[in-house]
Amino acid sequence: MNGIVAVVGRPNVGKSTLFNRIVGKRMSIVDDTPGVTRDRIYAKAEWLGKEFMMIDTGGIEPDTKDIILSQMRVQAQLAIDKADVIILVTDVTAGVTANDADVASMLQKSGKPVVLCVNKCDTVGEVPPDFYEFYNLGLGDPIAVSSVHGHGTGDLLDAVFEKMPSESPQDEYSEDAIKVAVIGKPNAGKSSLINKIAGEERMIVSDIAGTTRDAVDTVIERDGDEYVFIDTAGIRRKSKVNEQIEKYSVLRAYMAIDRADVCVIMIDANEGFTEQDSKVAGYAHEQGKASVIAINKWDTIEKDGKTMQEFTKKLEVDFSFMSYAPFVFISALTGQRIDKLFELIKYTSNQNAKRISTGTLNDMLAYATARVQPPSDKGKRLKLYYMTQASVKPPTFVIFCNNKELFHYSYQRYIENQIRESFGLDGTPIKIIIRERGE
């Protein structure tokens, strides 16, 4: 991942259209009503083989009486806090407005690299007469873009990558270190857990949700193994920027998941499973990461003989999409079952990187198809010829067959269960790719 790029600008200058154009999918809602960007404000994008994270700040609205400037200032401040490069989007049809000038000077003072995008230059090869006044913003050469038609976006991304800080130097840990992202809602106890493990106050810990400002990597050696804990706390500012803060803490978690080998999904035992937990857990699952579900603050729960069993049953329903992930009930405060957590982190990391020989896989496949016949449709039966493991992290298997359409989802699930039964692979998702012979 080559850093974070944030898109900032007044309402209705085309931030979301530009964001969608670069990301390549219609993710932000695009509408003529100012301020309709609400939901997904971040996505992965790629330019010339380099991946980066895009943020569309249009989804950020502080609790104002629609005072556009203060809204833009909050967006700009969040972009300044988080982004490596900022794209300031302006509108050639409106010219340079006082709000544009105000935000441009704020961005200039921040010292962050800024690329000035002049949007709505819709006629190819023709520079609108008002284009040159954008030099007055003092942000260097403006770049003419039409986010609707797509021209100019290549030049824009070239300029962004010219200003992108070079990759951070190799961190001080070995290549074999297991990288662990501790993810969960603010105040689930992520920082307390890392402090307990590190045995020192690495982070400010208080009962106010979101008191951790910046991600800090903590390197820990334990029983001869090296672990890097990536703290994923989001940012909180004193102003009432509630809705977007949640989005930014989710964004932070996404970026940590991308870097990690194992994700520890922390659930607050008092609150149980929340929508934000399902978002970050779902992303970890999609990215093929090994996962452990840690139920924290277990020491604060009143228990009888069945409490853990009942809690586990409920979580099994909530996490049904990642039924492979093991549960561990911990207390970051007292250190209860932290040893067990380490065992699971190491074990699931190994499972995520496990290789199985082609011969062994095909013995398993022959047994599985003999036990449950492959499905047939209109006299045609599915034939599975052979399977092989294509890659690890997550374990990815390619199965060659005579007809993809006959290979129903339910039979794929059966084969996946057989793989797990034969080879373990606990704590890690499995990816199965179906190929027809000759593909």
ZIJODA-V220104 format. One record per residue. N is the residue number from 1. RES is the residue in one small letter. SS is DSSP state (~ for helix, > for strand, _ for the rest). PHI is phi in whole degrees, 0 to 359 (none if undefined). NEAR is the number of other ideal C-beta (glycine too) atoms within 10 Angstrom. Layout:
n=N res=RES ss=SS phi=PHI near=NEAR
n=N res=RES ss=SS phi=PHI near=NEAR
This chain:
n=1 res=m ss=_ phi=none near=13
n=2 res=n ss=_ phi=257 near=19
n=3 res=g ss=_ phi=96 near=19
n=4 res=i ss=> phi=243 near=20
n=5 res=v ss=> phi=242 near=26
n=6 res=a ss=> phi=251 near=26
n=7 res=v ss=> phi=254 near=27
n=8 res=v ss=> phi=236 near=30
n=9 res=g ss=> phi=165 near=24
n=10 res=r ss=_ phi=297 near=22
n=11 res=p ss=_ phi=300 near=17
n=12 res=n ss=_ phi=72 near=17
n=13 res=v ss=_ phi=267 near=27
n=14 res=g ss=_ phi=101 near=23
n=15 res=k ss=~ phi=298 near=28
n=16 res=s ss=~ phi=292 near=24
n=17 res=t ss=~ phi=297 near=19
n=18 res=l ss=~ phi=295 near=27
n=19 res=f ss=~ phi=303 near=31
n=20 res=n ss=~ phi=296 near=20
n=21 res=r ss=~ phi=298 near=21
n=22 res=i ss=~ phi=286 near=23
n=23 res=v ss=~ phi=287 near=18
n=24 res=g ss=_ phi=86 near=11
n=25 res=k ss=_ phi=221 near=11
n=26 res=r ss=_ phi=278 near=12
n=27 res=m ss=_ phi=256 near=18
n=28 res=s ss=_ phi=281 near=25
n=29 res=i ss=_ phi=283 near=15
n=30 res=v ss=_ phi=249 near=17
n=31 res=d ss=_ phi=205 near=11
n=32 res=d ss=_ phi=281 near=6
n=33 res=t ss=_ phi=280 near=8
n=34 res=p ss=_ phi=302 near=14
n=35 res=g ss=_ phi=79 near=15
n=36 res=v ss=_ phi=268 near=16
n=37 res=t ss=_ phi=291 near=23
n=38 res=r ss=_ phi=237 near=13
n=39 res=d ss=_ phi=267 near=11
n=40 res=r ss=_ phi=288 near=16
n=41 res=i ss=_ phi=251 near=24
n=42 res=y ss=> phi=215 near=24
n=43 res=a ss=> phi=198 near=19
n=44 res=k ss=> phi=281 near=14
n=45 res=a ss=> phi=222 near=18
n=46 res=e ss=> phi=220 near=13
n=47 res=w ss=> phi=220 near=17
n=48 res=l ss=_ phi=49 near=8
n=49 res=g ss=_ phi=80 near=6
n=50 res=k ss=> phi=254 near=13
n=51 res=e ss=> phi=269 near=12
n=52 res=f ss=> phi=213 near=20
n=53 res=m ss=> phi=256 near=21
n=54 res=m ss=> phi=258 near=23
n=55 res=i ss=> phi=242 near=26
n=56 res=d ss=> phi=257 near=25
n=57 res=t ss=~ phi=284 near=30
n=58 res=g ss=~ phi=302 near=29
n=59 res=g ss=~ phi=282 near=23
n=60 res=i ss=_ phi=261 near=25
n=61 res=e ss=_ phi=223 near=18
n=62 res=p ss=_ phi=288 near=20
n=63 res=d ss=_ phi=283 near=12
n=64 res=t ss=_ phi=243 near=14
n=65 res=k ss=_ phi=275 near=5
n=66 res=d ss=_ phi=54 near=10
n=67 res=i ss=_ phi=271 near=10
n=68 res=i ss=~ phi=301 near=15
n=69 res=l ss=~ phi=295 near=14
n=70 res=s ss=~ phi=294 near=14
n=71 res=q ss=~ phi=298 near=22
n=72 res=m ss=~ phi=295 near=23
n=73 res=r ss=~ phi=296 near=19
n=74 res=v ss=~ phi=296 near=21
n=75 res=q ss=~ phi=302 near=27
n=76 res=a ss=~ phi=297 near=25
n=77 res=q ss=~ phi=296 near=21
n=78 res=l ss=~ phi=296 near=23
n=79 res=a ss=~ phi=295 near=26
n=80 res=i ss=~ phi=299 near=18
n=81 res=d ss=~ phi=297 near=15
n=82 res=k ss=~ phi=255 near=21
n=83 res=a ss=_ phi=272 near=23
n=84 res=d ss=_ phi=272 near=17
n=85 res=v ss=> phi=224 near=22
n=86 res=i ss=> phi=245 near=27
n=87 res=i ss=> phi=258 near=28
n=88 res=l ss=> phi=265 near=28
n=89 res=v ss=> phi=263 near=27
n=90 res=t ss=> phi=237 near=26
n=91 res=d ss=> phi=236 near=20
n=92 res=v ss=_ phi=296 near=23
n=93 res=t ss=_ phi=286 near=11
n=94 res=a ss=_ phi=261 near=14
n=95 res=g ss=_ phi=73 near=14
n=96 res=v ss=_ phi=279 near=19
n=97 res=t ss=_ phi=258 near=15
n=98 res=a ss=~ phi=299 near=8
n=99 res=n ss=~ phi=296 near=17
n=100 res=d ss=~ phi=302 near=24
n=101 res=a ss=~ phi=296 near=13
n=102 res=d ss=~ phi=296 near=14
n=103 res=v ss=~ phi=291 near=25
n=104 res=a ss=~ phi=300 near=22
n=105 res=s ss=~ phi=288 near=13
n=106 res=m ss=~ phi=297 near=16
n=107 res=l ss=~ phi=293 near=23
n=108 res=q ss=~ phi=300 near=13
n=109 res=k ss=~ phi=295 near=9
n=110 res=s ss=~ phi=292 near=16
n=111 res=g ss=_ phi=79 near=8
n=112 res=k ss=_ phi=284 near=19
n=113 res=p ss=> phi=295 near=19
n=114 res=v ss=> phi=234 near=26
n=115 res=v ss=> phi=246 near=24
n=116 res=l ss=> phi=266 near=23
n=117 res=c ss=> phi=252 near=31
n=118 res=v ss=> phi=258 near=28
n=119 res=n ss=> phi=271 near=25
n=120 res=k ss=_ phi=70 near=19
n=121 res=c ss=_ phi=275 near=24
n=122 res=d ss=_ phi=275 near=17
n=123 res=t ss=_ phi=267 near=11
n=124 res=v ss=_ phi=295 near=10
n=125 res=g ss=_ phi=77 near=5
n=126 res=e ss=_ phi=241 near=10
n=127 res=v ss=_ phi=268 near=13
n=128 res=p ss=_ phi=300 near=15
n=129 res=p ss=~ phi=302 near=8
n=130 res=d ss=~ phi=281 near=15
n=131 res=f ss=~ phi=302 near=15
n=132 res=y ss=~ phi=289 near=11
n=133 res=e ss=~ phi=293 near=13
n=134 res=f ss=~ phi=289 near=22
n=135 res=y ss=~ phi=298 near=13
n=136 res=n ss=~ phi=296 near=12
n=137 res=l ss=~ phi=288 near=21
n=138 res=g ss=_ phi=73 near=12
n=139 res=l ss=_ phi=250 near=21
n=140 res=g ss=_ phi=83 near=13
n=141 res=d ss=_ phi=291 near=11
n=142 res=p ss=_ phi=289 near=23
n=143 res=i ss=> phi=244 near=22
n=144 res=a ss=> phi=282 near=23
n=145 res=v ss=_ phi=223 near=27
n=146 res=s ss=_ phi=240 near=21
n=147 res=s ss=_ phi=290 near=26
n=148 res=v ss=_ phi=290 near=14
n=149 res=h ss=_ phi=268 near=13
n=150 res=g ss=_ phi=96 near=13
n=151 res=h ss=_ phi=281 near=16
n=152 res=g ss=_ phi=93 near=21
n=153 res=t ss=~ phi=292 near=18
n=154 res=g ss=~ phi=297 near=13
n=155 res=d ss=~ phi=299 near=15
n=156 res=l ss=~ phi=298 near=24
n=157 res=l ss=~ phi=291 near=21
n=158 res=d ss=~ phi=300 near=13
n=159 res=a ss=~ phi=295 near=19
n=160 res=v ss=~ phi=299 near=25
n=161 res=f ss=~ phi=287 near=17
n=162 res=e ss=~ phi=296 near=10
n=163 res=k ss=~ phi=266 near=15
n=164 res=m ss=_ phi=292 near=17
n=165 res=p ss=_ phi=300 near=11
n=166 res=s ss=_ phi=294 near=7
n=167 res=e ss=_ phi=311 near=9
n=168 res=s ss=_ phi=294 near=7
n=169 res=p ss=_ phi=301 near=6
n=170 res=q ss=_ phi=308 near=7
n=171 res=d ss=_ phi=293 near=11
n=172 res=e ss=_ phi=275 near=9
n=173 res=y ss=_ phi=205 near=16
n=174 res=s ss=_ phi=283 near=9
n=175 res=e ss=_ phi=296 near=6
n=176 res=d ss=_ phi=279 near=7
n=177 res=a ss=_ phi=300 near=17
n=178 res=i ss=> phi=273 near=23
n=179 res=k ss=> phi=271 near=20
n=180 res=v ss=> phi=241 near=28
n=181 res=a ss=> phi=263 near=29
n=182 res=v ss=> phi=264 near=28
n=183 res=i ss=> phi=239 near=31
n=184 res=g ss=> phi=160 near=27
n=185 res=k ss=_ phi=295 near=23
n=186 res=p ss=_ phi=305 near=20
n=187 res=n ss=_ phi=75 near=18
n=188 res=a ss=_ phi=279 near=27
n=189 res=g ss=_ phi=105 near=24
n=190 res=k ss=~ phi=297 near=27
n=191 res=s ss=~ phi=294 near=25
n=192 res=s ss=~ phi=299 near=18
n=193 res=l ss=~ phi=297 near=26
n=194 res=i ss=~ phi=294 near=25
n=195 res=n ss=~ phi=298 near=20
n=196 res=k ss=~ phi=297 near=19
n=197 res=i ss=~ phi=292 near=21
n=198 res=a ss=~ phi=283 near=15
n=199 res=g ss=_ phi=71 near=9
n=200 res=e ss=_ phi=207 near=10
n=201 res=e ss=_ phi=278 near=9
n=202 res=r ss=_ phi=284 near=17
n=203 res=m ss=_ phi=233 near=21
n=204 res=i ss=_ phi=286 near=12
n=205 res=v ss=_ phi=242 near=19
n=206 res=s ss=_ phi=213 near=11
n=207 res=d ss=_ phi=280 near=6
n=208 res=i ss=_ phi=277 near=10
n=209 res=a ss=_ phi=300 near=15
n=210 res=g ss=_ phi=77 near=18
n=211 res=t ss=_ phi=274 near=15
n=212 res=t ss=_ phi=275 near=24
n=213 res=r ss=_ phi=273 near=14
n=214 res=d ss=_ phi=233 near=10
n=215 res=a ss=_ phi=292 near=17
n=216 res=v ss=_ phi=232 near=15
n=217 res=d ss=> phi=274 near=16
n=218 res=t ss=> phi=243 near=19
n=219 res=v ss=> phi=264 near=14
n=220 res=i ss=> phi=228 near=18
n=221 res=e ss=> phi=253 near=10
n=222 res=r ss=> phi=211 near=13
n=223 res=d ss=_ phi=50 near=8
n=224 res=g ss=_ phi=80 near=5
n=225 res=d ss=> phi=251 near=14
n=226 res=e ss=> phi=253 near=15
n=227 res=y ss=> phi=234 near=21
n=228 res=v ss=> phi=244 near=20
n=229 res=f ss=> phi=266 near=25
n=230 res=i ss=> phi=259 near=22
n=231 res=d ss=> phi=276 near=22
n=232 res=t ss=_ phi=248 near=28
n=233 res=a ss=_ phi=302 near=27
n=234 res=g ss=_ phi=278 near=22
n=235 res=i ss=_ phi=256 near=20
n=236 res=r ss=_ phi=227 near=18
n=237 res=r ss=_ phi=254 near=16
n=238 res=k ss=_ phi=290 near=5
n=239 res=s ss=_ phi=293 near=14
n=240 res=k ss=_ phi=277 near=11
n=241 res=v ss=_ phi=260 near=21
n=242 res=n ss=~ phi=284 near=10
n=243 res=e ss=~ phi=299 near=13
n=244 res=q ss=~ phi=288 near=21
n=245 res=i ss=~ phi=297 near=20
n=246 res=e ss=~ phi=300 near=17
n=247 res=k ss=~ phi=298 near=23
n=248 res=y ss=~ phi=289 near=22
n=249 res=s ss=~ phi=289 near=24
n=250 res=v ss=~ phi=293 near=20
n=251 res=l ss=~ phi=302 near=21
n=252 res=r ss=~ phi=301 near=25
n=253 res=a ss=~ phi=297 near=28
n=254 res=y ss=~ phi=302 near=22
n=255 res=m ss=~ phi=291 near=20
n=256 res=a ss=~ phi=292 near=24
n=257 res=i ss=~ phi=300 near=23
n=258 res=d ss=~ phi=302 near=16
n=259 res=r ss=~ phi=276 near=15
n=260 res=a ss=_ phi=273 near=25
n=261 res=d ss=_ phi=265 near=20
n=262 res=v ss=> phi=231 near=26
n=263 res=c ss=> phi=252 near=31
n=264 res=v ss=> phi=262 near=26
n=265 res=i ss=> phi=267 near=26
n=266 res=m ss=> phi=268 near=25
n=267 res=i ss=> phi=248 near=26
n=268 res=d ss=> phi=281 near=19
n=269 res=a ss=_ phi=302 near=19
n=270 res=n ss=_ phi=283 near=11
n=271 res=e ss=_ phi=263 near=12
n=272 res=g ss=_ phi=74 near=13
n=273 res=f ss=_ phi=285 near=18
n=274 res=t ss=_ phi=236 near=14
n=275 res=e ss=~ phi=298 near=8
n=276 res=q ss=~ phi=295 near=18
n=277 res=d ss=~ phi=299 near=23
n=278 res=s ss=~ phi=292 near=14
n=279 res=k ss=~ phi=296 near=16
n=280 res=v ss=~ phi=289 near=24
n=281 res=a ss=~ phi=294 near=26
n=282 res=g ss=~ phi=299 near=13
n=283 res=y ss=~ phi=293 near=17
n=284 res=a ss=~ phi=300 near=27
n=285 res=h ss=~ phi=296 near=19
n=286 res=e ss=~ phi=299 near=11
n=287 res=q ss=_ phi=278 near=15
n=288 res=g ss=_ phi=74 near=17
n=289 res=k ss=_ phi=270 near=25
n=290 res=a ss=> phi=294 near=30
n=291 res=s ss=> phi=222 near=26
n=292 res=v ss=> phi=231 near=24
n=293 res=i ss=> phi=260 near=26
n=294 res=a ss=> phi=253 near=27
n=295 res=i ss=> phi=267 near=24
n=296 res=n ss=> phi=266 near=26
n=297 res=k ss=_ phi=65 near=22
n=298 res=w ss=~ phi=295 near=22
n=299 res=d ss=~ phi=291 near=15
n=300 res=t ss=~ phi=267 near=11
n=301 res=i ss=_ phi=267 near=14
n=302 res=e ss=_ phi=286 near=5
n=303 res=k ss=_ phi=237 near=11
n=304 res=d ss=_ phi=236 near=7
n=305 res=g ss=_ phi=299 near=6
n=306 res=k ss=_ phi=251 near=9
n=307 res=t ss=~ phi=304 near=14
n=308 res=m ss=~ phi=296 near=15
n=309 res=q ss=~ phi=298 near=8
n=310 res=e ss=~ phi=292 near=10
n=311 res=f ss=~ phi=297 near=19
n=312 res=t ss=~ phi=299 near=13
n=313 res=k ss=~ phi=302 near=10
n=314 res=k ss=~ phi=295 near=11
n=315 res=l ss=~ phi=293 near=18
n=316 res=e ss=~ phi=299 near=12
n=317 res=v ss=~ phi=288 near=8
n=318 res=d ss=~ phi=300 near=16
n=319 res=f ss=_ phi=258 near=22
n=320 res=s ss=~ phi=299 near=8
n=321 res=f ss=~ phi=287 near=13
n=322 res=m ss=~ phi=227 near=17
n=323 res=s ss=_ phi=294 near=8
n=324 res=y ss=_ phi=282 near=20
n=325 res=a ss=_ phi=280 near=23
n=326 res=p ss=> phi=283 near=15
n=327 res=f ss=> phi=258 near=17
n=328 res=v ss=> phi=218 near=20
n=329 res=f ss=> phi=262 near=23
n=330 res=i ss=_ phi=232 near=25
n=331 res=s ss=> phi=224 near=21
n=332 res=a ss=_ phi=294 near=26
n=333 res=l ss=_ phi=287 near=17
n=334 res=t ss=_ phi=265 near=12
n=335 res=g ss=_ phi=85 near=14
n=336 res=q ss=> phi=299 near=17
n=337 res=r ss=_ phi=60 near=17
n=338 res=i ss=~ phi=293 near=18
n=339 res=d ss=~ phi=300 near=12
n=340 res=k ss=~ phi=297 near=15
n=341 res=l ss=~ phi=300 near=20
n=342 res=f ss=~ phi=299 near=20
n=343 res=e ss=~ phi=304 near=15
n=344 res=l ss=~ phi=293 near=24
n=345 res=i ss=~ phi=299 near=25
n=346 res=k ss=~ phi=294 near=17
n=347 res=y ss=~ phi=297 near=17
n=348 res=t ss=~ phi=292 near=26
n=349 res=s ss=~ phi=297 near=24
n=350 res=n ss=~ phi=295 near=16
n=351 res=q ss=~ phi=295 near=21
n=352 res=n ss=~ phi=295 near=23
n=353 res=a ss=_ phi=252 near=15
n=354 res=k ss=_ phi=283 near=16
n=355 res=r ss=_ phi=247 near=8
n=356 res=i ss=_ phi=236 near=19
n=357 res=s ss=_ phi=290 near=10
n=358 res=t ss=~ phi=299 near=11
n=359 res=g ss=~ phi=300 near=9
n=360 res=t ss=~ phi=296 near=12
n=361 res=l ss=~ phi=298 near=19
n=362 res=n ss=~ phi=286 near=15
n=363 res=d ss=~ phi=297 near=12
n=364 res=m ss=~ phi=298 near=18
n=365 res=l ss=~ phi=295 near=20
n=366 res=a ss=~ phi=298 near=12
n=367 res=y ss=~ phi=295 near=11
n=368 res=a ss=~ phi=295 near=20
n=369 res=t ss=~ phi=286 near=17
n=370 res=a ss=~ phi=287 near=8
n=371 res=r ss=~ phi=285 near=9
n=372 res=v ss=_ phi=232 near=11
n=373 res=q ss=_ phi=301 near=10
n=374 res=p ss=_ phi=300 near=18
n=375 res=p ss=_ phi=292 near=14
n=376 res=s ss=> phi=229 near=11
n=377 res=d ss=> phi=213 near=11
n=378 res=k ss=_ phi=49 near=5
n=379 res=g ss=_ phi=80 near=5
n=380 res=k ss=> phi=262 near=12
n=381 res=r ss=> phi=252 near=12
n=382 res=l ss=_ phi=291 near=19
n=383 res=k ss=_ phi=243 near=15
n=384 res=l ss=> phi=257 near=19
n=385 res=y ss=> phi=278 near=13
n=386 res=y ss=> phi=197 near=14
n=387 res=m ss=> phi=226 near=24
n=388 res=t ss=> phi=213 near=15
n=389 res=q ss=> phi=267 near=18
n=390 res=a ss=> phi=273 near=11
n=391 res=s ss=> phi=200 near=13
n=392 res=v ss=_ phi=241 near=15
n=393 res=k ss=_ phi=53 near=15
n=394 res=p ss=_ phi=272 near=19
n=395 res=p ss=_ phi=303 near=23
n=396 res=t ss=> phi=240 near=16
n=397 res=f ss=> phi=243 near=20
n=398 res=v ss=> phi=250 near=16
n=399 res=i ss=> phi=246 near=19
n=400 res=f ss=> phi=263 near=17
n=401 res=c ss=> phi=220 near=19
n=402 res=n ss=_ phi=275 near=15
n=403 res=n ss=_ phi=206 near=14
n=404 res=k ss=~ phi=303 near=12
n=405 res=e ss=~ phi=295 near=11
n=406 res=l ss=~ phi=281 near=17
n=407 res=f ss=_ phi=276 near=21
n=408 res=h ss=_ phi=291 near=13
n=409 res=y ss=~ phi=305 near=7
n=410 res=s ss=~ phi=295 near=8
n=411 res=y ss=~ phi=287 near=18
n=412 res=q ss=~ phi=298 near=13
n=413 res=r ss=~ phi=298 near=11
n=414 res=y ss=~ phi=300 near=17
n=415 res=i ss=~ phi=297 near=23
n=416 res=e ss=~ phi=300 near=17
n=417 res=n ss=~ phi=296 near=12
n=418 res=q ss=~ phi=294 near=17
n=419 res=i ss=~ phi=299 near=22
n=420 res=r ss=~ phi=295 near=16
n=421 res=e ss=~ phi=298 near=11
n=422 res=s ss=~ phi=279 near=16
n=423 res=f ss=~ phi=239 near=17
n=424 res=g ss=_ phi=83 near=15
n=425 res=l ss=_ phi=53 near=21
n=426 res=d ss=_ phi=284 near=15
n=427 res=g ss=_ phi=79 near=23
n=428 res=t ss=_ phi=229 near=27
n=429 res=p ss=_ phi=292 near=22
n=430 res=i ss=_ phi=238 near=17
n=431 res=k ss=> phi=246 near=14
n=432 res=i ss=> phi=241 near=16
n=433 res=i ss=> phi=249 near=12
n=434 res=i ss=> phi=259 near=18
n=435 res=r ss=> phi=234 near=13
n=436 res=e ss=> phi=274 near=13
n=437 res=r ss=_ phi=302 near=11
n=438 res=g ss=_ phi=94 near=5
n=439 res=e ss=_ phi=288 near=8
